[in-house]
Amino acid sequence: MKDEVNTIEDYISNVPEDRRASFNQLYETVKKHLPDGFEPMMSYGMVGFVVPHSIYPAGYHCNTKLPLPFINLANQKNFVALYHMGLYASPELMKWFVSAHGEMVSTKLDMGKSCIRFKRPDQIPFELIGELVSRLTVQEWIAMYEEMRAPSK
């Protein structure tokens, strides 16, 4: 995304026409299926879903003025991306997602540690994404985040 945008609506309106409908559907899918407590906002130049300071006052350890990030959506040069921090933090969630993707989707999974890349926006598995984002509550995400941040014993 080249243009500086300040709102989710501006971000989505700047997504190229051939991806905009799918990107918007991805945004709406995440918003619809996320448990209560997460809030949509612009985060790191992407569409984000965060734990607000009203729920987690400590904020994000890298910059405590920022709320705790959870999911981001981005339009990249060659793909649409969904960044889900729970996949990075939870081996069990990652294992479930990889398995479910293999069962539900005929295309090969293209992902990194927390980034799921969709090179063909018309092949985004919205039902699977909805199920993925519904699997962690705000409280579960905070507990997982704090456990990752705790000093090793």
N, C-alpha and C positions, 0 to 999 in steps of 0.2 A: 504494500500500500504506500504509494508515494506521497499522497497528500496528507497533511496534518489534519486529523479529525478529532473532534471533542466529544461526539456523542455516538452511541451505537447506531442510530439512524443514519448519521453521516457516513459512518464506516460502511454500512451495508449498501448505501446508495453509491459508494465509490467502488464496490466490487464490480468487476467486468460483467457486462450484460449476460454473457453465456454461463456465468456461475451464480449470478445474484439470486435467482429463485431457489436454487439448492442451498446456498449459503443461508438465506433467510429461513428456509425450512429447517436447517440444522440448528440455527439459533432458537427458533420456536420450539423445536423438539427438546433441546436442552432445558430451556426455560420451563416448559410444561412438566418435565419429568424430574427435575431436581427437587429434593426434599426442601421443606420450609427452612428459611434462615439464610440461604445463599442469596446474594444480590447481584444483579447484572450491572456492569459498569465498564467503562473503558479501562483497560489494565495493560500496561506495558505496550501501548500502541495497538492492542488487539481488543476484541470483544471478550470481556471476562466475566466470570462468575466467582465471587469472593465471599469470604466470611467477614462481615462488617465489624468495625471496632466495637459496636454496641453489643456484639456477642462475644468477640475475642479481642479485648482491649490491647493485648500485647502486640497485635499486628504481625506483620511479616518480619522475620529476624534480620533480613538484609536491609530493610528500611522500615522501622517500626511505625512510621507515619502512614505507611500503606497497609490496607487490609490484607488478610491472609488469602492468597490466591488459591483457587481450586481447579477451575477449568478455563481455558482460553480458546477462542476460535480465531483463525487467521486466514486471510486470503494471501497465499504466497505466490511467487512467480509461476510455478508449475503445478500447484496443487492447493487444495483447501485443507487446512490442518485443524485438528482438535487436540489440544494439549490437556491431558487429564492427570493431575498430580497424584491421584489415588493409584493409578496404574504403576507409577514409579515407586510409590511407597508400599504397596501391598502385593507381594508375590502371589497370594491367593487370588486377588482380583485380576491380576495379569493372567494367571493360568486360566481362570474362568473365561476371560474375554477372548483370549487366543483360541480356546476350544470352541466357544460359542460362535465366534466368527467363522471358524472352519466348518461348523455345522450349518450355519445360516446363510453364508455368503459364498458365491461361486468364485469370486475373484480373490487373488492372493492378498493377504494382509501386508500392508506397507506401513511399518511403524518403527519408532525408536523407543527410548525408555519411557517417555510419556506422550509422545507425539504420534498420532494416527494421521497418515497422509491419504488424501483422496484425490488422485490424479484425474479421475472421471467423476465430476460432481453428480452426474446422473446415476451413479452407482453407490451413493452413500447409503449405508444400511440404517435408515432412520429408526426402525423398530429396535435394532440391536443397540444403537446409541442411546435411545430412550431408556432401555433396560440398564445399560452401563451407568448412566448418570443417576439413576434412582437407587443404586446399591450402597451409597455411603451418605449417612446423615451428617449434618454440620458437626454434631458432637463426636461422631466416629472419626471424621476427618481431623478435627482438632486433636483428639487423643492420638491418632496415628502420627500427626505432625509433631506433637510434643515428644512422642516416643522416639522419633527419628532424631530429634534435636537433643535428647538427653545424653549426658556424657556416658561413654562406655564404662561398664563395670569391670 
